[in-house]
Each structure stands twice: as C-alpha cells, then as structure tokens.
Amino acid sequence: MGVGLGFAIAAKVYYPTKRVVAIVGDSAFGFSAMEIETAVRANLPMIIIIINNNGIYHGLDIETYNATSLNVLPSTALLPDVRYDLIADATGGKGYFVRTPQELDNAMKEALKYDEKVIVINVMIQPGGRKKL
C-alpha cells in the first residue's frame, strides 16, 4: 500500500510518450502524496485517480464522524472529505474533486486534454460505515 505513485513515476520515466494513469485509495495516497510534487518538478505528466471513502477499508460519513467521540473512532477512519486534489493545485498540477458519475466523466474528459500536467482526480465514494468486510 502506498507504492502506486512511485510506480507511476517510474512508468512515466521509462515510457515518456505513454499516458500513465494511477488509481489509488485515499489511505494509500496518504503514504506518498508528496510524490505529486516530484512528478510536477520532474515534468512527468500523469493522471492520478484517488478512490476516497474516508478511511482504510471503511470510512465514516461526515455526520457519523462528527457525532462520534474521538476516543471511540475506529482506527480505519480518516478525516472525511479531505481535498487531496488541492495538493495538485498547490504544486503546479491540476486537481478535480468529484462526487457524482457525471462529475467524474467531466473530470476525465478534461484531464485527457492535458498532456503536460499532473492531474489528480479525488473521487468521493460511499464510506461504508462500520459494516464487516
């Protein structure tokens, strides 16, 4: 977990003319998020899609997270609705925050227009609550 961005950078270096797309979870992205800066600095355009469920395996929706005492939050809960896409904007790439299939479709169409930028698409999905895996 957390090696996807490093692998994507290596793929782009090895295949500079190919389109590289990395699909990572929000937890995995957290381990290597600043590789976005590496990719921007090294001029390695790629598309990174983050599947964000507010957690490791399971997250909590914002209402449940806010209603739960901090000392009883499950260890798998991450802060809800983190704007990972803004890391791309902050480092010179382009970020998209999407919640619906239509927004994802629009973001992908826009992302595919750019072949000289690092693109991050932060895709919010249902967190899943505390259901058993």
N, C-alpha and C positions, 0 to 999 in steps of 0.2 A: 504494500500500500504506500502510495506517495511517490512512486518512481515514474509515473506516466509523463510528467513534464520533462524530466531528464531524458527519457526515451524519445520523446517528440523532438527535443532539441537535437539529439544525436541523429535522428532520422532526417531532419532538415539539413544538417551539415553534410550528411552522406549523400542525400538526394536533393540538392539545392533547387532543382527545377520542378520538383514534385510538390503537390499540395499536401500538407501534413495536418491531420485533424487528430486531436487527443480528446478522449472522452473520459472524464474523471469524476469521482464522487466528491462531495464537499469536504469530507474528512481527509481523503487522500490529497485533495488540493491544498489543504491546510499545511501539510508536511512540506510542500515545495512551492508554495505560491509565489515566492520572490524569484523563481525561475522565469517568471513573466518579464522581469527587468532584464534578466540575462538575454532572453530572446530578443527583446527590443534593442538592447545595446549592441548585440551582435548582428542586428538586421536579419533575423530569422523569422520571417512572417509565417504564421500558422494560425489555426483556429483551435481554441480550447473550449470545449463544452463541459460545463460543470453541472452534474445532476445533483441538485441541492434539496435534501429532505430534512435539513436542520439537525442532522445527527449522524452518528455512527450506527449503521444498521437502521435504527429508528430515531427519529427526532420528535419534537413536540411542536404542535402549532403554537402560535404566539400567545393565544388566550390561555392555553394549558400551562405553557412555560411561565407566564406571568402569575398564574394562580397557584403555582407550586412553590413551596418553600425551598430556598436554595440548598438547605441541608438534606432534602429528600429528592432532589433531581436525580434522574437516572444517569449513570456515568456515560451513557451513549448520547445524551442531549447536548447539542451545540446551540449557540445563540441563534434564535430564529431570524430568518430573512437577512442574513449577512450579505452585504453588497460586494461580493468578490469581483464583480465586473468593474468596480471602480479602481481596482488595482491596475487594470489595463489602462484606464484613462489616466491614472496618476503617473504611469511610466512611459507614456507616449504611444500606447496602443489604443484600441477601441473596445469598449465594453457594452454589452447589452444585458438588460435584466428582463426576463420573460416569465410570465405566469400562465399563459394560455397556448394551445397549439398554434393558433393564428399568429401570436407574437413570436413564437419560435420559428415559424415559417418565414415571417418577415425578417427576423434577425439573420437567419441562414442565407436568405437571398441577398441581404445587404453585405454580410460577411464574405460571400463568394465574389462580390465585386472588388474587394480589396485583395490585391496580391502582394502588397508591400507593407502590411501591418500585422501586428499580433492582435488577434481578436479573441475576446473572452465572452462567451455566452453563458450567463448564470441562469440556469433553468430550475425554477421552483417546482417541486412536486409534492404530493401529499406526504406528510411526515410519518404517518403510520402509527403514531401513538405508542402505547406500551404493549401492543399485541405480541404474542410469542412468534418468533421467527418460524 
